[in-house]
């Protein structure tokens, strides 16, 4: 077993922390085998694909690495509570994406909410990117900003909706400020309030089979 390798970044003009953790899980092959045998169902909310239940011991296995990230990258001395987590595989073709799925998004406005993406596929499956909204200058969306941001984006989408594609780089509305490449057993951990999007390469086969598709664990946590 290889010890987790944690790299911390401060991204954008707001200098928000992002952690990139290689060797995140002690047995990624067993985790992949579990996913291959799992039952996947259509995801709720805006996730463009399917999801399945994790093994019960997943967070016990990754808690040592997560505890280091929370303490040393986010400066939090308290605990971590799990809100939601699952295996996820992107399956929605570009021409079937909603407008909301074609642009960066945020998951929560609470600064104590943390998001995690754990990559279980190989290289070449994209990654995670972070953005600044050009019109407002916002990189994170909190309770004080959310109305201003949503009003601005809705007006932009009415006037110039994005093309039917997964966002890859900077656009007229959003500037990409940082990105982390996918790598097997790499996790990316960041505040849920950050504007972000999965990087889905245009030539990636959107296969719902977890043995062949873009398999990740996606999780939402709360700092307590």
VOLOMI-616192 format. One record per residue: residue number from 0; x, y, z of N, C-alpha, C in turn. Coordinates in nm, 3 decimals, padded with zeros to 5 digits. Layout:
BEGIN
{NUM,{X,Y,Z},{X,Y,Z},{X,Y,Z}}
...
This chain:
BEGIN
{0,{00.085,-00.120,00.000},{00.000,00.000,00.000},{00.088,00.125,00.000}}
{1,{00.060,00.218,-00.089},{00.135,00.342,-00.099},{00.065,00.451,-00.021}}
{2,{00.140,00.528,00.056},{00.080,00.635,00.136},{00.023,00.744,00.045}}
{3,{-00.088,00.807,00.086},{-00.143,00.916,00.006},{-00.042,01.029,-00.015}}
{4,{-00.044,01.085,-00.136},{00.045,01.195,-00.173},{-00.044,01.318,-00.196}}
{5,{-00.034,01.417,-00.109},{-00.125,01.531,-00.110},{-00.053,01.656,-00.162}}
{6,{-00.113,01.718,-00.263},{-00.063,01.844,-00.316},{-00.173,01.948,-00.297}}
{7,{-00.138,02.061,-00.238},{-00.234,02.169,-00.214},{-00.212,02.281,-00.313}}
{8,{-00.320,02.338,-00.365},{-00.315,02.454,-00.453},{-00.404,02.564,-00.395}}
{9,{-00.368,02.688,-00.427},{-00.456,02.802,-00.407},{-00.487,02.855,-00.546}}
{10,{-00.614,02.855,-00.584},{-00.647,02.882,-00.723},{-00.720,03.014,-00.740}}
{11,{-00.705,03.072,-00.860},{-00.778,03.192,-00.898},{-00.740,03.314,-00.817}}
{12,{-00.816,03.420,-00.836},{-00.792,03.543,-00.761},{-00.843,03.533,-00.618}}
{13,{-00.937,03.444,-00.593},{-00.989,03.427,-00.457},{-00.904,03.333,-00.372}}
{14,{-00.807,03.268,-00.435},{-00.708,03.184,-00.366},{-00.773,03.076,-00.279}}
{15,{-00.874,03.014,-00.335},{-00.941,02.906,-00.264},{-00.855,02.779,-00.266}}
{16,{-00.859,02.701,-00.156},{-00.777,02.579,-00.151},{-00.839,02.465,-00.231}}
{17,{-00.755,02.390,-00.298},{-00.792,02.267,-00.367},{-00.683,02.164,-00.335}}
{18,{-00.725,02.043,-00.300},{-00.629,01.935,-00.272},{-00.636,01.831,-00.382}}
{19,{-00.519,01.787,-00.427},{-00.507,01.677,-00.523},{-00.434,01.564,-00.451}}
{20,{-00.501,01.450,-00.438},{-00.448,01.341,-00.356},{-00.431,01.217,-00.441}}
{21,{-00.308,01.177,-00.466},{-00.280,01.051,-00.534},{-00.270,00.938,-00.431}}
{22,{-00.297,00.813,-00.477},{-00.299,00.696,-00.388},{-00.403,00.717,-00.277}}
{23,{-00.520,00.765,-00.316},{-00.621,00.806,-00.218},{-00.679,00.687,-00.142}}
{24,{-00.709,00.581,-00.212},{-00.769,00.461,-00.150},{-00.664,00.350,-00.141}}
{25,{-00.661,00.274,-00.030},{-00.556,00.172,-00.016},{-00.570,00.054,-00.111}}
{26,{-00.689,00.030,-00.169},{-00.708,-00.084,-00.259},{-00.802,-00.045,-00.373}}
{27,{-00.754,00.034,-00.468},{-00.843,00.081,-00.576},{-00.894,-00.031,-00.665}}
{28,{-00.817,-00.138,-00.682},{-00.862,-00.248,-00.766},{-00.984,-00.317,-00.706}}
{29,{-00.983,-00.339,-00.575},{-01.099,-00.397,-00.509},{-01.219,-00.304,-00.521}}
{30,{-01.194,-00.175,-00.515},{-01.302,-00.078,-00.528},{-01.362,-00.082,-00.668}}
{31,{-01.278,-00.093,-00.767},{-01.326,-00.104,-00.905},{-01.406,-00.234,-00.923}}
{32,{-01.358,-00.342,-00.867},{-01.431,-00.469,-00.878},{-01.569,-00.458,-00.815}}
{33,{-01.579,-00.388,-00.703},{-01.708,-00.367,-00.638},{-01.800,-00.289,-00.730}}
{34,{-01.747,-00.186,-00.795},{-01.828,-00.104,-00.885},{-01.878,-00.185,-01.003}}
{35,{-01.794,-00.272,-01.058},{-01.833,-00.352,-01.173},{-01.952,-00.443,-01.140}}
{36,{-01.958,-00.489,-01.016},{-02.068,-00.577,-00.974},{-02.190,-00.500,-00.922}}
{37,{-02.179,-00.367,-00.910},{-02.287,-00.287,-00.850},{-02.398,-00.260,-00.951}}
{38,{-02.516,-00.223,-00.898},{-02.629,-00.188,-00.982},{-02.634,-00.036,-00.998}}
{39,{-02.619,00.012,-01.120},{-02.621,00.154,-01.149},{-02.761,00.196,-01.194}}
{40,{-02.801,00.315,-01.152},{-02.931,00.371,-01.188},{-02.913,00.516,-01.230}}
{41,{-03.009,00.572,-01.304},{-02.997,00.713,-01.345},{-02.980,00.805,-01.225}}
{42,{-02.889,00.901,-01.240},{-02.861,00.994,-01.131},{-02.972,01.097,-01.118}}
{43,{-02.989,01.147,-00.998},{-03.082,01.255,-00.973},{-03.010,01.388,-00.992}}
{44,{-03.085,01.496,-00.983},{-03.032,01.632,-00.995},{-02.969,01.651,-01.132}}
{45,{-02.851,01.713,-01.137},{-02.794,01.753,-01.265},{-02.681,01.663,-01.313}}
{46,{-02.649,01.557,-01.240},{-02.536,01.474,-01.283},{-02.570,01.403,-01.414}}
{47,{-02.483,01.413,-01.516},{-02.516,01.360,-01.649},{-02.479,01.213,-01.666}}
{48,{-02.538,01.127,-01.585},{-02.503,00.987,-01.595},{-02.576,00.900,-01.496}}
{49,{-02.506,00.795,-01.452},{-02.564,00.695,-01.363},{-02.480,00.684,-01.235}}
{50,{-02.545,00.632,-01.129},{-02.478,00.620,-01.000},{-02.510,00.487,-00.935}}
{51,{-02.425,00.447,-00.840},{-02.445,00.322,-00.765},{-02.390,00.339,-00.624}}
{52,{-02.433,00.249,-00.536},{-02.396,00.255,-00.395},{-02.251,00.212,-00.374}}
{53,{-02.182,00.281,-00.284},{-02.044,00.249,-00.247},{-02.040,00.133,-00.147}}
{54,{-01.925,00.067,-00.133},{-01.910,-00.028,-00.023},{-01.917,00.043,00.111}}
{55,{-01.964,-00.026,00.212},{-01.986,00.037,00.342},{-01.858,00.089,00.405}}
{56,{-01.745,00.027,00.372},{-01.619,00.066,00.438},{-01.541,00.170,00.359}}
{57,{-01.603,00.231,00.255},{-01.528,00.325,00.172},{-01.470,00.439,00.255}}
{58,{-01.550,00.504,00.336},{-01.500,00.622,00.408},{-01.408,00.584,00.523}}
{59,{-01.423,00.466,00.575},{-01.325,00.420,00.673},{-01.188,00.405,00.607}}
{60,{-01.187,00.358,00.483},{-01.061,00.337,00.412},{-00.993,00.469,00.374}}
{61,{-01.071,00.572,00.338},{-01.010,00.698,00.291},{-01.005,00.805,00.400}}
{62,{-01.060,00.778,00.516},{-01.063,00.880,00.622},{-00.923,00.929,00.661}}
{63,{-00.820,00.844,00.670},{-00.687,00.898,00.704},{-00.640,01.005,00.606}}
{64,{-00.658,00.981,00.476},{-00.618,01.081,00.377},{-00.706,01.205,00.386}}
{65,{-00.836,01.185,00.401},{-00.927,01.299,00.412},{-00.897,01.385,00.534}}
{66,{-00.865,01.321,00.644},{-00.835,01.395,00.767},{-00.713,01.484,00.748}}
{67,{-00.612,01.433,00.676},{-00.494,01.515,00.647},{-00.531,01.634,00.559}}
{68,{-00.614,01.611,00.458},{-00.656,01.719,00.368},{-00.730,01.826,00.444}}
{69,{-00.827,01.785,00.525},{-00.909,01.880,00.598},{-00.823,01.964,00.693}}
{70,{-00.728,01.900,00.759},{-00.645,01.971,00.855},{-00.542,02.061,00.788}}
{71,{-00.471,02.009,00.689},{-00.355,02.079,00.635},{-00.386,02.166,00.513}}
{72,{-00.492,02.135,00.440},{-00.527,02.214,00.322},{-00.638,02.314,00.353}}
{73,{-00.738,02.268,00.429},{-00.852,02.356,00.461},{-00.841,02.417,00.601}}
{74,{-00.739,02.380,00.678},{-00.717,02.442,00.808},{-00.828,02.416,00.908}}
{75,{-00.891,02.300,00.899},{-01.005,02.267,00.986},{-00.961,02.167,01.092}}
{76,{-00.982,02.202,01.217},{-00.939,02.117,01.327},{-01.049,02.023,01.377}}
{77,{-01.172,02.036,01.324},{-01.283,01.955,01.369},{-01.300,01.828,01.288}}
{78,{-01.424,01.778,01.285},{-01.453,01.653,01.218},{-01.508,01.670,01.077}}
{79,{-01.546,01.556,01.019},{-01.601,01.550,00.884},{-01.727,01.465,00.889}}
{80,{-01.836,01.515,00.834},{-01.960,01.439,00.826},{-01.992,01.411,00.679}}
{81,{-02.030,01.288,00.650},{-02.068,01.250,00.514},{-02.213,01.289,00.488}}
{82,{-02.237,01.361,00.378},{-02.371,01.400,00.339},{-02.427,01.310,00.229}}
{83,{-02.345,01.278,00.131},{-02.391,01.196,00.018},{-02.268,01.146,-00.057}}
{84,{-02.275,01.023,-00.109},{-02.163,00.969,-00.185},{-02.210,00.851,-00.269}}
{85,{-02.147,00.832,-00.384},{-02.183,00.721,-00.471},{-02.077,00.702,-00.578}}
{86,{-02.076,00.583,-00.639},{-02.007,00.566,-00.766},{-02.083,00.646,-00.871}}
{87,{-02.010,00.700,-00.969},{-02.073,00.776,-01.076},{-02.004,00.747,-01.209}}
{88,{-02.084,00.739,-01.314},{-02.031,00.721,-01.449},{-02.105,00.817,-01.542}}
{89,{-02.032,00.901,-01.615},{-02.092,00.994,-01.710},{-02.139,00.917,-01.833}}
{90,{-02.266,00.936,-01.872},{-02.321,00.864,-01.987},{-02.401,00.953,-02.083}}
{91,{-02.429,01.076,-02.047},{-02.518,01.160,-02.129},{-02.444,01.215,-02.251}}
{92,{-02.491,01.187,-02.373},{-02.427,01.244,-02.492},{-02.436,01.397,-02.492}}
{93,{-02.339,01.460,-02.556},{-02.332,01.606,-02.556},{-02.460,01.670,-02.610}}
{94,{-02.521,01.610,-02.710},{-02.639,01.672,-02.770},{-02.765,01.655,-02.685}}
{95,{-02.754,01.585,-02.572},{-02.869,01.569,-02.482},{-02.849,01.643,-02.350}}
{96,{-02.744,01.721,-02.340},{-02.719,01.796,-02.217},{-02.817,01.911,-02.202}}
{97,{-02.861,01.934,-02.079},{-02.937,02.056,-02.052},{-02.842,02.176,-02.056}}
{98,{-02.897,02.296,-02.062},{-02.812,02.415,-02.060},{-02.729,02.418,-01.933}}
{99,{-02.789,02.383,-01.819},{-02.717,02.385,-01.692},{-02.600,02.287,-01.691}}
{100,{-02.610,02.178,-01.767},{-02.502,02.079,-01.771},{-02.388,02.120,-01.865}}
{101,{-02.406,02.228,-01.939},{-02.302,02.272,-02.034},{-02.215,02.383,-01.976}}
{102,{-02.243,02.428,-01.855},{-02.167,02.537,-01.794},{-02.119,02.495,-01.656}}
{103,{-02.023,02.566,-01.599},{-01.981,02.536,-01.462},{-02.096,02.552,-01.363}}
{104,{-02.084,02.487,-01.249},{-02.188,02.494,-01.148},{-02.125,02.496,-01.009}}
{105,{-02.205,02.522,-00.908},{-02.163,02.509,-00.769},{-02.261,02.414,-00.701}}
{106,{-02.217,02.350,-00.594},{-02.299,02.248,-00.528},{-02.369,02.299,-00.403}}
{107,{-02.313,02.398,-00.337},{-02.370,02.453,-00.214},{-02.306,02.588,-00.187}}
{108,{-02.377,02.674,-00.111},{-02.323,02.806,-00.078},{-02.258,02.809,00.061}}
{109,{-02.271,02.703,00.136},{-02.214,02.695,00.271},{-02.063,02.673,00.260}}
{110,{-01.979,02.759,00.318},{-01.834,02.742,00.306},{-01.780,02.618,00.376}}
{111,{-01.862,02.555,00.461},{-01.819,02.432,00.529},{-01.858,02.306,00.454}}
{112,{-01.914,02.321,00.336},{-01.945,02.205,00.253},{-01.826,02.177,00.161}}
{113,{-01.788,02.050,00.154},{-01.672,02.008,00.076},{-01.716,01.904,-00.026}}
{114,{-01.663,01.915,-00.147},{-01.689,01.816,-00.252},{-01.564,01.734,-00.280}}
{115,{-01.586,01.610,-00.321},{-01.475,01.518,-00.349},{-01.507,01.442,-00.476}}
{116,{-01.411,01.435,-00.567},{-01.420,01.349,-00.684},{-01.300,01.255,-00.681}}
{117,{-01.327,01.125,-00.677},{-01.223,01.023,-00.670},{-01.224,00.946,-00.802}}
{118,{-01.119,00.962,-00.881},{-01.111,00.901,-01.013},{-01.063,00.756,-01.003}}
{119,{-01.136,00.668,-01.072},{-01.103,00.525,-01.069},{-01.076,00.470,-01.208}}
{120,{-01.083,00.555,-01.311},{-01.048,00.514,-01.446},{-00.904,00.552,-01.478}}
{121,{-00.867,00.532,-01.602},{-00.731,00.563,-01.642},{-00.714,00.707,-01.686}}
{122,{-00.592,00.742,-01.724},{-00.566,00.874,-01.779},{-00.638,00.888,-01.912}}
{123,{-00.665,01.012,-01.950},{-00.739,01.035,-02.073},{-00.888,01.051,-02.052}}
{124,{-00.932,01.043,-01.926},{-01.075,01.056,-01.899},{-01.111,01.195,-01.848}}
{125,{-01.022,01.292,-01.872},{-01.055,01.431,-01.842},{-01.001,01.478,-01.710}}
{126,{-01.089,01.522,-01.621},{-01.046,01.575,-01.492},{-01.153,01.666,-01.436}}
{127,{-01.110,01.764,-01.356},{-01.199,01.860,-01.294},{-01.141,02.000,-01.316}}
{128,{-01.224,02.094,-01.359},{-01.178,02.230,-01.384},{-01.257,02.329,-01.301}}
{129,{-01.194,02.444,-01.274},{-01.252,02.549,-01.191},{-01.254,02.679,-01.271}}
{130,{-01.357,02.763,-01.244},{-01.386,02.875,-01.332},{-01.415,03.004,-01.256}}
{131,{-01.398,03.115,-01.328},{-01.442,03.247,-01.283},{-01.552,03.293,-01.378}}
{132,{-01.661,03.343,-01.322},{-01.766,03.401,-01.406},{-01.722,03.542,-01.444}}
{133,{-01.708,03.566,-01.572},{-01.647,03.691,-01.617},{-01.729,03.814,-01.577}}
{134,{-01.860,03.809,-01.593},{-01.941,03.928,-01.571},{-01.941,03.972,-01.425}}
{135,{-01.943,03.879,-01.333},{-01.946,03.913,-01.190},{-01.808,03.906,-01.125}}
{136,{-01.715,03.831,-01.185},{-01.585,03.809,-01.124},{-01.586,03.703,-01.016}}
{137,{-01.700,03.635,-00.997},{-01.711,03.537,-00.889},{-01.643,03.405,-00.926}}
{138,{-01.570,03.348,-00.832},{-01.516,03.212,-00.843},{-01.583,03.118,-00.746}}
{139,{-01.634,03.174,-00.636},{-01.716,03.099,-00.542},{-01.850,03.170,-00.528}}
{140,{-01.953,03.090,-00.497},{-02.088,03.144,-00.482},{-02.134,03.119,-00.339}}
{141,{-02.147,03.228,-00.261},{-02.196,03.216,-00.124},{-02.337,03.273,-00.116}}
{142,{-02.392,03.276,00.006},{-02.530,03.322,00.023},{-02.548,03.467,-00.020}}
{143,{-02.444,03.549,-00.005},{-02.454,03.690,-00.042},{-02.445,03.710,-00.194}}
{144,{-02.385,03.616,-00.264},{-02.363,03.631,-00.408},{-02.465,03.558,-00.495}}
{145,{-02.535,03.462,-00.437},{-02.608,03.366,-00.520},{-02.714,03.432,-00.608}}
{146,{-02.789,03.528,-00.557},{-02.893,03.592,-00.638},{-02.834,03.670,-00.754}}
{147,{-02.729,03.747,-00.725},{-02.662,03.825,-00.831},{-02.608,03.733,-00.939}}
{148,{-02.544,03.625,-00.896},{-02.484,03.531,-00.992},{-02.591,03.465,-01.078}}
{149,{-02.694,03.410,-01.015},{-02.796,03.338,-01.091},{-02.870,03.431,-01.187}}
{150,{-02.897,03.552,-01.145},{-02.963,03.647,-01.236},{-02.877,03.675,-01.358}}
{151,{-02.747,03.694,-01.335},{-02.655,03.724,-01.446},{-02.645,03.605,-01.542}}
{152,{-02.632,03.485,-01.486},{-02.617,03.367,-01.572},{-02.745,03.339,-01.650}}
{153,{-02.859,03.353,-01.586},{-02.985,03.330,-01.658},{-03.000,03.426,-01.775}}
{154,{-02.962,03.551,-01.755},{-02.969,03.648,-01.865},{-02.873,03.608,-01.977}}
{155,{-02.752,03.565,-01.942},{-02.656,03.523,-02.043},{-02.707,03.402,-02.121}}
{156,{-02.766,03.307,-02.050},{-02.811,03.185,-02.117},{-02.931,03.213,-02.209}}
{157,{-03.014,03.310,-02.173},{-03.124,03.347,-02.262},{-03.071,03.412,-02.390}}
{158,{-02.971,03.496,-02.375},{-02.919,03.572,-02.488},{-02.822,03.492,-02.575}}
{159,{-02.743,03.405,-02.512},{-02.642,03.330,-02.587},{-02.618,03.194,-02.521}}
{160,{-02.710,03.100,-02.538},{-02.692,02.969,-02.475},{-02.568,02.898,-02.528}}
{161,{-02.501,02.821,-02.443},{-02.379,02.751,-02.487},{-02.411,02.641,-02.586}}
{162,{-02.315,02.603,-02.668},{-02.338,02.494,-02.763},{-02.360,02.362,-02.690}}
{163,{-02.420,02.263,-02.756},{-02.445,02.134,-02.691},{-02.317,02.053,-02.676}}
{164,{-02.243,02.084,-02.571},{-02.114,02.018,-02.547},{-02.077,02.034,-02.401}}
{165,{-01.993,01.942,-02.353},{-01.934,01.959,-02.220},{-01.831,02.070,-02.228}}
{166,{-01.831,02.161,-02.130},{-01.735,02.270,-02.131},{-01.593,02.214,-02.115}}
{167,{-01.500,02.268,-02.195},{-01.362,02.219,-02.195},{-01.263,02.323,-02.145}}
{168,{-01.278,02.446,-02.191},{-01.181,02.550,-02.159},{-01.257,02.678,-02.127}}
{169,{-01.192,02.791,-02.142},{-01.258,02.919,-02.119},{-01.360,02.946,-02.230}}
{170,{-01.466,03.020,-02.193},{-01.569,03.061,-02.289},{-01.591,03.211,-02.274}}
{171,{-01.685,03.264,-02.349},{-01.715,03.407,-02.339},{-01.769,03.443,-02.202}}
{172,{-01.833,03.349,-02.133},{-01.893,03.377,-02.003},{-01.806,03.333,-01.885}}
{173,{-01.724,03.230,-01.906},{-01.648,03.171,-01.796},{-01.501,03.156,-01.833}}
{174,{-01.414,03.194,-01.740},{-01.270,03.177,-01.757},{-01.222,03.061,-01.671}}
{175,{-01.155,02.966,-01.733},{-01.100,02.853,-01.656},{-00.976,02.902,-01.581}}
{176,{-00.976,02.886,-01.448},{-00.866,02.936,-01.367},{-00.772,02.826,-01.319}}
{177,{-00.817,02.699,-01.323},{-00.732,02.589,-01.281},{-00.798,02.459,-01.324}}
{178,{-00.719,02.353,-01.330},{-00.772,02.221,-01.364},{-00.683,02.113,-01.305}}
{179,{-00.743,01.999,-01.272},{-00.670,01.882,-01.223},{-00.702,01.765,-01.314}}
{180,{-00.599,01.701,-01.367},{-00.618,01.588,-01.457},{-00.663,01.465,-01.380}}
{181,{-00.747,01.385,-01.446},{-00.787,01.256,-01.389},{-00.670,01.159,-01.392}}
{182,{-00.660,01.080,-01.289},{-00.561,00.972,-01.281},{-00.619,00.867,-01.188}}
{183,{-00.598,00.740,-01.219},{-00.655,00.634,-01.137},{-00.611,00.647,-00.992}}
{184,{-00.707,00.645,-00.903},{-00.689,00.656,-00.758},{-00.641,00.795,-00.715}}
{185,{-00.676,00.894,-00.792},{-00.653,01.034,-00.754},{-00.786,01.096,-00.711}}
{186,{-00.783,01.172,-00.602},{-00.900,01.247,-00.557},{-00.872,01.395,-00.566}}
{187,{-00.974,01.471,-00.601},{-00.970,01.616,-00.600},{-01.073,01.663,-00.498}}
{188,{-01.028,01.747,-00.403},{-01.113,01.789,-00.292},{-01.118,01.942,-00.291}}
{189,{-01.239,01.999,-00.282},{-01.255,02.144,-00.294},{-01.385,02.186,-00.227}}
{190,{-01.397,02.315,-00.202},{-01.521,02.367,-00.145},{-01.635,02.357,-00.248}}
{191,{-01.752,02.316,-00.202},{-01.866,02.299,-00.291},{-01.911,02.430,-00.354}}
{192,{-01.873,02.543,-00.293},{-01.913,02.674,-00.346},{-01.832,02.717,-00.467}}
{193,{-01.723,02.648,-00.499},{-01.643,02.683,-00.615},{-01.717,02.652,-00.744}}
{194,{-01.708,02.742,-00.841},{-01.759,02.713,-00.975},{-01.668,02.609,-01.040}}
{195,{-01.725,02.499,-01.082},{-01.644,02.390,-01.135},{-01.724,02.308,-01.236}}
{196,{-01.653,02.221,-01.306},{-01.716,02.129,-01.399},{-01.624,02.011,-01.423}}
{197,{-01.684,01.896,-01.446},{-01.604,01.784,-01.494},{-01.554,01.812,-01.634}}
{198,{-01.431,01.773,-01.661},{-01.376,01.782,-01.796},{-01.402,01.649,-01.866}}
{199,{-01.488,01.651,-01.966},{-01.526,01.531,-02.039},{-01.474,01.545,-02.182}}
{200,{-01.365,01.476,-02.218},{-01.309,01.493,-02.353},{-01.412,01.463,-02.462}}
{201,{-01.412,01.540,-02.571},{-01.510,01.520,-02.678},{-01.506,01.380,-02.737}}
{202,{-01.388,01.316,-02.736},{-01.376,01.184,-02.797},{-01.390,01.070,-02.696}}
{203,{-01.428,01.103,-02.572},{-01.442,00.999,-02.469},{-01.567,00.916,-02.496}}
{204,{-01.551,00.783,-02.495},{-01.665,00.694,-02.510},{-01.747,00.697,-02.382}}
{205,{-01.871,00.742,-02.391},{-01.958,00.756,-02.273},{-02.028,00.623,-02.247}}
{206,{-01.951,00.530,-02.192},{-01.996,00.393,-02.169},{-02.047,00.379,-02.027}}
{207,{-02.168,00.329,-02.011},{-02.223,00.310,-01.878},{-02.166,00.194,-01.801}}
{208,{-02.087,00.109,-01.867},{-02.020,-00.002,-01.800},{-01.907,00.054,-01.714}}
{209,{-01.910,00.036,-01.580},{-01.805,00.094,-01.496},{-01.666,00.039,-01.525}}
{210,{-01.657,-00.076,-01.588},{-01.526,-00.131,-01.625},{-01.465,-00.058,-01.743}}
{211,{-01.548,00.014,-01.819},{-01.500,00.082,-01.940},{-01.525,00.232,-01.939}}
{212,{-01.621,00.277,-01.860},{-01.661,00.417,-01.860},{-01.578,00.503,-01.767}}
{213,{-01.620,00.628,-01.756},{-01.551,00.727,-01.672},{-01.599,00.710,-01.527}}
{214,{-01.542,00.613,-01.459},{-01.584,00.577,-01.324},{-01.518,00.667,-01.220}}
{215,{-01.602,00.725,-01.134},{-01.553,00.805,-01.022},{-01.636,00.773,-00.898}}
{216,{-01.586,00.818,-00.784},{-01.668,00.835,-00.665},{-01.691,00.985,-00.650}}
{217,{-01.816,01.025,-00.633},{-01.846,01.164,-00.603},{-01.908,01.171,-00.464}}
{218,{-01.862,01.266,-00.385},{-01.908,01.275,-00.246},{-01.920,01.421,-00.203}}
{219,{-02.011,01.443,-00.108},{-02.031,01.574,-00.048},{-02.020,01.559,00.104}}
{220,{-01.939,01.644,00.163},{-01.906,01.634,00.304},{-01.932,01.767,00.373}}
{221,{-01.941,01.763,00.506},{-01.957,01.884,00.584},{-01.850,01.888,00.691}}
{222,{-01.786,02.003,00.705},{-01.688,02.021,00.813},{-01.766,02.053,00.940}}
{223,{-01.739,01.978,01.045},{-01.817,01.991,01.168},{-01.731,02.040,01.285}}
